[in-house]
Amino acid sequence: MEDTDRAILGLLAADGRMSFTDLGKATGLSTSAVHQRVKRLEGRGLIRSYTAVLDYDAIGLPLTAFISIRPIDASQPDDSPERLRDITEIESCWSVAGDSSYLLKIRVATPHDLENLLARIRAAANVTTRTTIVLSTPYEGRPVAD
């Protein structure tokens, strides 16, 4: 990948709404050249989507936690992601190496909601859980370094 494409990716990761004009100024390219490069990066799958960064405190979901899950019966099919797909409080699900099978990132309003969510996860996927509650987030979603 060229340095210019890497720079464009870094700029868009920091501000997905940056205009083609501003991208051009930052990279020394014309607006049309930046537009073509961005479209090519999208076509290659290097840019998968553009998203809004939400203020979860303001929308009533201040409690973030990571939940490690492990099947109770390891001989059962590994289908936890499918079993948990409709639980909307789960923001992300990663397959991981180590003691756990998956790591879930969740957002809820209260500790009571977290307790109820844990019961739903255990019942739906027949798993054990281990929970880490986030106290603060100094940074998240950092752009790729040049």
Residue, then its C-alpha position, 0 to 999 in steps of 0.5 A: m500500500e502506498d504512503t498516500d493511501r495509508a495517509i488517507l486511511g488514517l485521516l478517514a479513521a480519525d474523521g470519517r466525514m472529512s471532505f475530499t477537498d480537506l483530504g486533498k489539502a492534507t495529502g497534496l492531491s487534487t479533490s478528484a484524485v482523492h475521490q478516486r483513491v477513496k473509491r478504490l480503497e472502498g472497492r478493495g475492502l480497506i474501507r468497510s463503512y463509515t460510522a458515527v461515534l456515539d456518546y453512550d452516557a448521553i443516550g442512557l447506556p453508561l455501563t460498558a463491560f467485557i464478558s468472556i464466555r466459555p461453553i459449559d459442554a465443550s463437546q457441543p457445537d461452537d455456535s455461541p455467536e449465532r445463539l447470541r446474535d439477537i441480544t442487542e446489548i452485545e456490541s461486539c463479539w470476538s473469537v479469542a484464544g486462551d481460556s475463553s472462546y469469545l469476548l463480548k463487548i456490551r453496553v447497558a444502563t445499570p448494574h441490574d441490567l448487566e446482571n439480567l444480561l448475564a443471565r440471558i447470555r448464559a441461558a441462550a448460549n449455555v456458557t459460563t461468563r467472566t465479566t470485566i466492567v469498564l471504569s473509564t475509556p482514556y481512548e478507543g478506536r485509535p487510527v492506524a499509525d503511519 
